[in-house]
Amino acid sequence: MAEKRMFSKTIVRSDAFLDMSATAQLLYFHLSMEADDEGFVDNPNMVMRVINSNKNDFDLLVAKKFVITFDDGLIVIKHWFINNYIRADRSKATTYTNQKELLFQKENGAYSLSGRQLVDTWLTNGCIDKSSIDKSSIDKSSIDKNRTEEIIIDDSPKQKEPKAKTKANRDNFTPFEQAIIDFKQHRKQMKSPMTDKAVKLILNKLDSLADNTQDKITLLDTAIEHGWKTVYAPKDNKGNSINIKKKNMFDE
């Protein structure tokens, strides 16, 4: 394993990084020094104890999207390959291959969770049930295509979707998850319910139109407001489509 670690000014001189507390910044540097050659850290708690850091610092790194966490306590440095370049003959592949399969790399090199991991999150939150998942759609091909929301929501009558409308249940969903549920309900009210394939097509179209989650929510809300069956790129005063995709390394 390489012994040297590098840090990109694009990351550590960004407003997002410098707005964090000094102790959170310090923790980021130490976690990066502890990481393997692909950015995975299996002992973040030990690192925090050694440098006398605390969970608030760690939670801030997670909230600011500088690290990605896994259920088993493992973490990965999100911008590892923006910070570091290690020659192939000196790089040692990570042993955490299962967790690596839950990630894809964006065009700028940043890690992001794949649809496969998002499916697990949705299952945990009760947003979808296991019977609705097409296993063939959640494979490496979806990771290679950078599908950040490769999920399927069951549209059959057995799905008790009204449950999602209660405040307690809605609080379990992210804003994007709730926007998808609202759009599905909108389509049902139009007497045009969405099949599993239709949901995937909408999610793929959102990926093509926007990188930012909030922009995707806005596209869905606009479609509902205008009574559309799908989403469209916004237009300027001359009727030309506006490209709202943002190559933001701090996005999901």
C-alpha positions in Angstrom: 0.0 0.0 0.0 1.3 3.5 -0.8 2.5 5.5 2.1 1.9 9.0 0.8 -1.5 10.7 0.6 -2.4 13.9 -1.3 -5.1 16.5 -0.9 -6.6 18.6 -3.8 -7.1 22.3 -3.3 -10.4 21.9 -5.1 -11.6 20.0 -2.1 -9.8 21.3 1.0 -10.0 25.0 -0.1 -13.7 24.8 -1.1 -16.2 26.8 0.9 -18.0 23.5 1.8 -14.8 22.3 3.5 -13.7 25.5 5.1 -17.1 26.2 6.5 -16.7 23.1 8.7 -15.2 23.3 12.2 -11.4 23.0 12.5 -11.8 19.7 14.3 -14.0 18.2 11.5 -11.4 19.3 9.0 -8.6 17.7 11.1 -10.6 14.5 11.2 -10.9 14.4 7.5 -7.2 14.7 7.0 -6.5 11.9 9.5 -9.2 9.6 8.0 -7.6 10.2 4.6 -4.2 9.3 5.9 -5.6 6.0 7.4 -7.5 5.0 4.2 -6.4 2.2 1.9 -5.4 2.9 -1.7 -9.0 3.1 -2.8 -10.2 5.4 0.0 -11.8 2.9 2.4 -11.3 3.3 6.2 -12.3 0.4 8.5 -11.4 2.0 11.8 -12.9 5.5 11.9 -13.8 5.2 15.6 -10.2 4.4 16.4 -9.0 7.4 14.4 -11.4 9.7 16.3 -10.2 8.4 19.7 -6.5 8.9 18.7 -7.0 12.5 17.7 -9.6 13.2 20.4 -12.3 14.0 17.9 -16.0 13.3 18.5 -19.1 12.1 16.7 -20.3 15.6 15.9 -17.2 16.1 13.8 -17.8 12.8 12.0 -21.5 13.5 11.5 -20.5 16.8 9.9 -18.3 15.1 7.4 -21.1 12.8 6.5 -23.7 15.6 6.3 -21.3 17.7 4.1 -20.7 14.6 1.9 -17.0 14.3 2.4 -17.3 10.7 3.5 -19.8 7.9 2.7 -20.8 5.4 5.4 -21.9 1.8 5.2 -24.0 -0.2 7.7 -21.1 -2.2 9.0 -19.2 0.9 10.1 -16.8 1.1 7.1 -16.5 4.4 5.4 -15.0 5.7 2.2 -13.6 9.1 1.3 -15.9 10.5 -1.3 -13.4 12.5 -3.2 -10.5 10.1 -2.8 -9.6 9.9 -6.5 -9.8 13.7 -6.8 -7.3 14.0 -4.0 -5.1 11.1 -4.9 -3.4 9.5 -7.9 -1.5 6.3 -7.1 0.4 4.5 -9.9 -1.1 1.2 -10.7 2.1 -0.7 -9.9 2.1 0.8 -6.4 -1.7 0.6 -5.7 -3.1 -2.2 -3.7 -6.8 -3.0 -4.4 -9.2 -2.7 -1.5 -10.3 -5.8 0.3 -13.8 -4.3 0.7 -15.1 -5.4 -2.7 -18.7 -5.9 -1.6 -18.9 -2.3 -0.4 -17.1 -1.0 -3.5 -19.8 -2.7 -5.6 -22.3 -0.4 -4.0 -20.5 2.6 -5.4 -19.9 4.2 -8.7 -17.5 6.9 -9.7 -18.8 10.1 -11.3 -17.1 11.7 -14.2 -15.0 13.9 -11.9 -13.8 10.8 -10.0 -16.0 11.3 -6.8 -17.7 8.3 -5.3 -21.4 8.1 -5.1 -23.9 5.5 -3.9 -25.3 3.3 -6.6 -29.0 2.5 -7.1 -28.3 -0.9 -5.4 -27.5 0.8 -2.1 -30.4 3.2 -2.5 -32.7 0.2 -2.9 -31.5 -1.1 0.5 -32.2 2.4 2.0 -35.7 2.4 0.5 -36.4 -1.1 1.8 -35.3 0.0 5.3 -37.6 3.0 5.2 -40.6 1.0 4.0 -40.8 2.9 0.7 -40.9 -0.2 -1.4 -41.4 -3.9 -0.7 -39.1 -6.7 -1.6 -41.5 -8.3 -4.1 -41.4 -5.2 -6.3 -37.6 -5.3 -7.0 -36.5 -6.6 -10.4 -33.2 -8.2 -9.3 -31.9 -8.1 -12.9 -32.1 -4.3 -13.0 -29.7 -3.9 -10.0 -26.5 -5.3 -11.3 -23.1 -4.0 -12.3 -24.4 -2.6 -15.6 -26.5 -0.1 -13.7 -23.4 0.9 -11.7 -21.4 1.3 -14.9 -24.1 3.6 -16.3 -24.0 5.8 -13.2 -27.6 5.1 -12.2 -28.0 6.9 -8.9 -31.6 6.0 -8.4 -32.1 2.6 -10.0 -35.1 1.7 -8.0 -38.5 0.2 -8.7 -41.7 1.0 -6.8 -44.5 -1.6 -6.9 -47.6 -0.3 -8.6 -49.8 -3.2 -8.0 -53.0 -2.9 -5.8 -51.3 -4.8 -3.0 -49.0 -1.8 -2.4 -50.5 0.1 0.5 -49.3 3.5 -0.7 -51.8 5.6 1.3 -49.7 4.7 4.3 -47.0 6.9 2.9 -49.2 9.9 3.3 -49.2 9.9 7.1 -46.8 12.5 8.6 -45.0 9.9 10.6 -44.3 7.8 7.6 -43.5 10.7 5.3 -40.8 11.7 7.7 -39.0 8.4 7.0 -38.6 9.4 3.3 -36.1 11.8 1.8 -37.6 14.7 -0.2 -36.7 12.9 -3.5 -38.3 9.7 -2.4 -41.5 11.6 -1.4 -41.4 13.4 -4.8 -41.4 10.1 -6.6 -44.3 8.9 -4.5 -46.2 12.1 -5.1 -45.6 11.8 -8.9 -46.9 8.2 -8.9 -50.0 9.3 -7.1 -50.4 12.1 -9.6 -50.3 9.6 -12.5 -52.9 7.4 -10.8 -55.2 10.4 -10.5 -54.7 10.9 -14.2 -55.9 7.3 -14.8 -52.5 6.5 -16.1 -50.8 4.5 -13.4 -47.1 3.8 -13.7 -45.6 0.4 -14.3 -42.3 -0.6 -12.9 -40.7 0.1 -16.3 -42.3 3.5 -16.4 -40.8 4.4 -13.0 -37.4 3.4 -14.2 -37.7 5.4 -17.4 -38.7 8.5 -15.4 -35.7 8.0 -13.1 -33.4 7.6 -16.1 -34.9 10.8 -17.6 -34.3 12.7 -14.4 -30.7 11.5 -14.5 -30.3 12.9 -18.0 -31.9 16.2 -17.2 -30.4 17.0 -13.8 -27.5 16.0 -11.5 -28.8 17.8 -8.4 -31.4 16.1 -6.3 -33.3 19.4 -5.7 -33.4 20.0 -9.4 -35.0 16.6 -9.9 -37.6 17.3 -7.3 -38.4 20.6 -9.0 -38.8 18.8 -12.4 -41.3 16.3 -10.7 -43.2 19.1 -9.0 -43.4 21.1 -12.3 -44.8 18.0 -14.1 -47.5 17.6 -11.4 -48.4 21.3 -11.5 -48.9 21.2 -15.3 -50.6 17.9 -15.4 -47.9 16.2 -17.4 -47.3 12.5 -17.6 -43.5 12.9 -17.7 -40.8 15.4 -16.9 -39.3 18.0 -19.3 -36.3 20.3 -19.3 -37.2 23.9 -18.4 -37.3 26.4 -21.2 -36.2 30.0 -21.5 -38.3 32.9 -22.8 -37.5 31.9 -26.4 -38.7 28.3 -25.9 -35.3 26.8 -25.9 -34.5 24.0 -23.4 -32.2 25.0 -20.5 -29.4 22.7 -19.5 -29.6 22.5 -15.7 -27.1 19.7 -15.1 -24.4 20.7 -12.6 -21.2 18.8 -12.4 -21.0 19.4 -8.6 -18.5 17.1 -6.8 -20.4 17.7 -3.5 -23.7 16.3 -4.9 -25.0 12.9 -3.9 
